[in-house]
Amino acid sequence: IWPLPQSWTSSNEVVLVSPSLSFQNLGFQSQILKEGFVRYSSLIFSNCKAETKHEEPKLPLDLLKVLQVELLSNEQTISLETNESYNLTISLDGTAKITAVTVFGALHGLETFSQLVLSEENCNFRIEGVPWDITDSPRFPHRGLLLDTSRNYYPVEAILRTLDGMSYTKLNVFHWHVVDSQSFPIQSLKYPMLSEKGAYSQEEVYTKQDIQKIVNYGLNRGIRVIPEFDTPGHTYSWGLSYPSIIACPNAKPWTTYCNEPPCGQLNPIEPSTYDLLEGFIGEMASWFSDDYIHLGSDEVNGPCWLSDPSISDWMKQHGVVSISQLLAIFENAAHKIVLKNNKKPINWEEVITVHNLTLDKDTLIQVWLGVGSILEVVSKGYRVIDSAYENWYLDCGTGNWLDGGKSWCDPYKTWEQCYNHNPTDNIPTNLQSFIIGGESCLWSEQSDSTNIDQKLWPRASAVAERLWSPLATTGNINAALPRILQHRENLVKRGINATPLQPRWCYLNPGNCDIIDI
């Protein structure tokens, strides 16, 4: 099972599973659950030919014909506080039942059940280790994956496939870094010029209908979709349609004015900056149903702002002596816009670790500059999402796309490295509750739909188990090895082109390719 459940008991008996297994919804009714039944029936019995699917095996063993699912509540929306727990029992008499507080816990139970069903040729399906009694719930409530769709565009189908992969690993947050300096692929109805001039092409955009499809697809798989509109840095593409709101557009040398080309930052003293933000964020808040909107705020560049005479003169006139003070003005206004739309903000860590701003404690802070930042941020009373680049940046290790040397975040993050990182390491016990989870991140300078599966999977699965499963039972990398090799096989069977981790011989001969601690 991947990720490993919180607790379970099992034995050594076998129960056969009918290829015409039916799913029975007890308690509260749910359209999300009904769709889950259809989806998992297809996943479990995908290799069973239609003409033989209803033939029951004539073997002297108990036959599992019905999976019962009991929902204890009618909750159909997902949030940071959603109860995702479930209990799964499979008995020797051929009965099976999932009990869950919410439909989202039930979906996790269906995923676990699907992994227990083993298949052979001729539509023979079985579950080993019966009786099973699994009690499961996540270690952290925020278990995410970040995808950057600005530097390179991803078709909607690639995003939906990624959401499928997330559901197979019990990840529950799709952090959608939608726009950046390189392109603006969201097709706003209120500000259509943003994508007309900012997208790579009018075929490489996400419409309102696309966004609704992605949000609903995620909801039906227990996944929250949180959009990120990175501001005030990383905003050159905004200025292609609204040049008055951008400082240092495409300034040279770029190494002085931004972290990668093209440069450009929102002008924090220009009133029209906030007019556009208020209208755009308001529109997006109605398109994305989650409680949170990510405002970015990483890599704010001082020389960019100071190179604009209108900004530097304004700072002198108003006694603003630092970039941090200027950023505080912007963040105060941006947060008010988010809160006005009944959303809560998320920021990258620099607002705290570099600029030492004072923000509302409801603000979530995403750490990326290193594991050392986690303690600094939680010590100031903020809740943290861990994305420390040393362990969970999945784009690293493929070379620097600007100078041909090593990437800034070398080396490549192996699945072992992803798996061995624990967000609560070196955090005092009384502060560990401030860590709400983490995210693996795929920045897309060198990724698009042609290699997304290989970049993400199964390394994102290693992060998923670390965020779901108890640390006490998942500390041994070699105990995890045969399970992640099987998990990778399952992903491939389900249409996810996950990267092989070892020669297939190792999968077929477990215990012979254990990881050596060098």
SVG drawing of the C-alpha trace seen along z (x, -y; Angstrom):
<svg xmlns="http://www.w3.org/2000/svg" viewBox="-28 -65 58 90">
<polyline fill="none" stroke="black" stroke-width="0.4" points="0.0,0.0 1.3,-3.5 1.2,-5.6 1.4,-3.4 -1.7,-3.6 -1.6,-4.8 -2.4,-1.4 -3.6,2.0 -3.9,5.6 -3.9,8.4 -3.5,12.2 -2.6,14.7 -5.9,15.7 -7.2,15.1 -10.5,13.7 -11.5,13.7 -13.1,10.6 -15.9,10.7 -15.1,8.9 -18.7,7.6 -18.0,6.2 -20.7,3.6 -20.3,0.6 -23.0,-0.2 -23.4,-3.7 -24.7,-3.6 -25.7,-6.7 -25.4,-10.1 -25.6,-10.1 -22.9,-11.8 -22.4,-12.5 -18.6,-12.7 -18.7,-9.2 -20.9,-7.8 -18.3,-9.1 -15.6,-7.6 -17.3,-4.2 -17.3,-4.3 -13.7,-5.5 -12.4,-2.8 -14.4,0.0 -12.6,-0.9 -9.2,-1.1 -9.5,2.1 -10.9,4.2 -9.2,2.5 -7.5,5.6 -10.7,7.6 -12.3,8.0 -15.9,6.9 -17.1,10.3 -15.8,12.1 -16.3,9.5 -19.5,11.0 -18.2,14.6 -17.7,15.6 -14.7,17.8 -15.7,21.3 -13.2,21.7 -13.9,23.0 -13.1,19.6 -15.3,16.8 -16.2,14.3 -16.3,10.6 -19.2,9.2 -20.0,5.9 -18.0,3.1 -20.0,1.1 -19.2,-2.6 -20.8,-4.4 -20.5,-8.2 -21.0,-9.7 -21.6,-13.3 -22.9,-15.1 -19.8,-17.4 -19.1,-17.9 -16.5,-20.7 -12.8,-20.3 -10.6,-22.6 -7.6,-22.6 -9.8,-21.4 -11.5,-18.5 -11.5,-15.1 -9.9,-12.7 -9.9,-9.6 -11.4,-6.2 -11.6,-2.7 -11.5,0.3 -12.3,3.8 -12.2,6.9 -13.5,10.1 -13.0,13.8 -16.6,14.2 -16.2,12.0 -17.6,8.8 -15.8,5.4 -16.7,2.0 -15.3,-1.5 -16.5,-3.9 -15.5,-7.6 -16.6,-10.9 -16.5,-12.6 -16.6,-11.6 -12.9,-12.6 -11.9,-10.0 -14.0,-7.5 -12.1,-8.3 -8.8,-7.5 -10.4,-4.3 -11.3,-3.4 -7.7,-4.0 -6.4,-1.8 -8.9,1.0 -7.9,0.7 -4.3,1.3 -5.1,4.5 -6.9,6.1 -4.4,8.2 -5.2,9.4 -4.3,12.3 -5.3,13.3 -8.9,14.3 -10.4,11.8 -9.3,13.5 -9.0,11.0 -8.0,11.7 -7.1,9.9 -4.4,11.5 -3.7,10.9 -7.3,11.2 -8.8,10.3 -7.8,6.7 -8.6,3.9 -7.1,0.6 -7.5,-2.6 -6.1,-5.5 -5.7,-9.3 -3.1,-11.8 -0.2,-13.0 -0.5,-16.5 -3.6,-18.2 -1.7,-20.0 -0.1,-17.6 0.6,-19.3 2.3,-19.5 3.3,-22.8 3.2,-23.1 4.4,-26.2 2.4,-26.7 4.0,-30.0 7.5,-29.2 6.2,-26.5 2.5,-25.8 0.8,-22.5 -2.4,-21.5 -5.4,-20.9 -5.1,-17.1 -1.6,-17.1 -2.9,-18.9 -5.8,-16.4 -3.5,-13.5 -1.4,-15.1 -4.4,-15.3 -5.0,-11.6 -1.5,-10.9 -2.1,-12.9 -5.2,-11.0 -3.4,-7.7 -0.9,-8.9 -3.4,-10.8 -2.0,-14.2 -4.7,-16.8 -3.4,-20.2 -2.7,-21.3 -0.7,-24.5 -1.1,-26.1 1.6,-28.6 -0.4,-30.0 1.4,-33.1 4.9,-34.5 7.2,-36.9 7.5,-34.7 3.8,-34.3 0.3,-35.1 -1.8,-32.1 -5.1,-32.8 -7.8,-34.3 -9.4,-36.8 -12.9,-38.0 -12.5,-41.3 -9.0,-42.0 -8.7,-40.0 -5.5,-41.9 -3.5,-40.2 -3.6,-36.9 -4.0,-38.4 -0.6,-40.1 0.9,-38.0 0.3,-34.4 2.6,-32.6 -0.3,-32.2 -4.1,-32.2 -4.0,-28.4 -1.8,-28.3 -4.3,-29.8 -6.6,-28.6 -10.2,-29.8 -12.8,-30.1 -14.3,-26.8 -10.8,-25.1 -10.4,-26.4 -13.8,-25.2 -13.0,-21.8 -9.7,-21.5 -11.2,-22.7 -14.1,-20.2 -11.9,-17.4 -9.7,-18.0 -12.7,-18.2 -14.0,-14.8 -10.6,-13.4 -10.3,-15.1 -7.8,-17.7 -8.0,-21.4 -6.8,-23.7 -5.0,-26.8 -3.9,-29.4 -0.8,-31.5 -0.6,-34.9 3.0,-35.8 3.4,-39.4 5.0,-42.0 8.0,-40.3 7.9,-37.9 5.3,-40.1 6.8,-41.2 4.0,-39.5 1.4,-41.8 3.2,-44.8 2.8,-43.7 -0.8,-44.9 -0.6,-47.4 2.9,-49.0 2.3,-51.7 2.1,-49.2 5.6,-47.6 9.0,-48.8 12.2,-47.8 10.5,-45.9 13.0,-43.5 15.9,-45.5 19.5,-44.6 21.6,-43.1 18.9,-40.9 21.3,-39.6 21.0,-43.0 17.3,-43.4 15.8,-39.9 16.6,-36.2 15.9,-35.2 14.8,-37.0 12.6,-38.8 12.7,-41.3 9.7,-43.3 7.9,-44.0 4.6,-45.6 5.0,-49.3 3.9,-49.6 3.2,-53.3 1.1,-53.4 -2.6,-53.4 -3.6,-51.6 -1.5,-48.6 -4.0,-48.1 -7.0,-48.8 -6.0,-46.0 -5.1,-43.7 -8.5,-44.3 -10.4,-43.6 -8.4,-40.6 -8.1,-38.9 -11.9,-39.5 -12.6,-37.7 -10.2,-34.8 -11.7,-34.5 -15.0,-33.6 -13.4,-31.1 -11.3,-29.2 -13.4,-27.8 -10.6,-27.2 -10.2,-29.3 -6.7,-30.4 -5.0,-32.5 -1.2,-32.4 0.3,-35.9 3.9,-34.8 6.2,-37.6 9.4,-35.8 12.6,-37.2 11.5,-40.9 14.4,-42.8 15.5,-46.1 17.5,-47.5 14.5,-47.0 12.3,-49.3 15.1,-51.8 15.9,-52.1 12.5,-53.6 12.8,-57.4 9.2,-57.7 9.6,-55.0 12.9,-56.3 11.6,-59.9 8.4,-58.8 10.4,-56.9 12.4,-60.0 9.3,-62.1 7.5,-59.7 10.4,-58.6 10.5,-55.1 14.1,-54.1 14.1,-50.3 12.8,-47.9 11.2,-46.0 9.2,-49.0 8.1,-49.4 7.1,-45.7 5.1,-46.1 3.0,-48.8 2.3,-46.4 1.6,-43.4 -0.8,-45.3 -2.8,-46.4 -2.7,-43.0 -3.7,-41.1 -6.7,-43.5 -7.8,-42.6 -7.6,-38.9 -9.4,-39.2 -12.1,-41.4 -12.9,-38.5 -13.3,-36.1 -10.0,-34.4 -6.9,-33.9 -3.4,-34.7 -0.3,-32.5 3.2,-34.0 6.6,-32.7 8.9,-32.9 10.9,-36.0 8.2,-38.3 9.2,-36.9 12.8,-35.6 14.2,-38.4 11.9,-41.4 10.7,-40.7 7.2,-41.9 4.4,-41.6 1.4,-39.8 -1.9,-38.4 -1.3,-35.0 -3.9,-33.5 -1.4,-33.9 0.3,-30.7 4.1,-30.9 5.7,-28.6 9.3,-27.9 11.7,-27.1 15.1,-28.7 16.1,-25.9 15.0,-23.7 16.6,-26.2 13.8,-28.7 11.1,-26.4 12.2,-27.0 12.5,-30.8 9.0,-31.1 7.2,-28.9 9.0,-30.6 7.3,-33.8 3.9,-32.1 3.1,-31.5 1.9,-28.2 4.3,-26.7 4.1,-24.8 7.5,-23.0 8.9,-23.1 12.6,-23.3 14.5,-23.2 17.2,-20.9 14.8,-18.0 11.5,-18.7 12.4,-20.8 11.9,-18.3 13.3,-20.5 16.9,-20.5 19.9,-18.7 19.4,-19.0 21.8,-21.8 21.5,-25.6 19.4,-26.7 21.2,-30.1 24.9,-29.3 25.2,-25.6 26.6,-24.8 25.0,-23.2 21.5,-24.3 21.4,-26.5 19.8,-23.8 21.9,-20.8 22.0,-17.9 19.0,-16.0 16.6,-15.1 16.3,-11.3 13.3,-9.6 15.4,-8.5 16.2,-12.2 12.6,-13.2 11.5,-10.3 14.1,-10.9 13.2,-14.6 11.0,-15.1 9.4,-18.5 9.5,-18.4 13.2,-17.5 15.0,-19.8 11.7,-21.6 10.8,-21.7 7.8,-19.6 5.7,-22.7 6.2,-24.2 5.6,-21.2 1.9,-21.8 2.6,-25.0 3.8,-22.9 0.7,-22.0 2.4,-20.0 4.4,-20.5 4.6,-20.5 7.0,-19.1 7.6,-21.7 8.1,-21.5 9.3,-24.7 9.0,-24.5 12.0,-26.2 12.9,-22.7 9.6,-20.9 6.4,-20.8 3.8,-18.2 6.4,-16.0 8.3,-15.2 6.0,-16.2 5.2,-12.6 8.9,-11.6 9.8,-14.7 7.0,-14.2 6.5,-10.5 7.3,-8.6 9.4,-11.2 6.2,-13.2 4.9,-9.9 7.8,-9.7 6.9,-13.1 3.3,-12.0 4.1,-9.1 6.2,-11.4 3.3,-13.8 0.6,-11.1 2.2,-8.2 3.5,-7.9 7.2,-8.6 7.7,-5.7 6.7,-3.1 8.3,-4.7 11.8,-5.4 13.5,-2.6 14.3,-3.3 14.8,0.3 11.4,1.3 9.8,-1.3 11.8,-0.2 9.6,2.8 6.4,0.8 7.5,-2.2 8.6,0.1 5.2,1.7 3.6,-1.7 5.5,-2.8 4.2,0.2 0.6,-0.7 1.1,-4.3 2.3,-3.1 -0.7,-0.7 -3.0,-3.7 -1.5,-5.8 1.1,-7.8 4.5,-7.6 6.5,-7.4 10.3,-7.1 11.8,-3.7 13.8,-3.7 15.8,-0.5 16.2,2.2 13.0,4.3 15.0,7.3 15.1,5.5 11.3,5.3 11.0,8.9 13.6,10.0 12.9,7.9 15.6,7.7 18.5,8.0 18.9,4.2 18.6,2.6 19.9,-0.9 23.5,-1.1 24.2,-3.7 27.4,-5.2"/>
</svg>
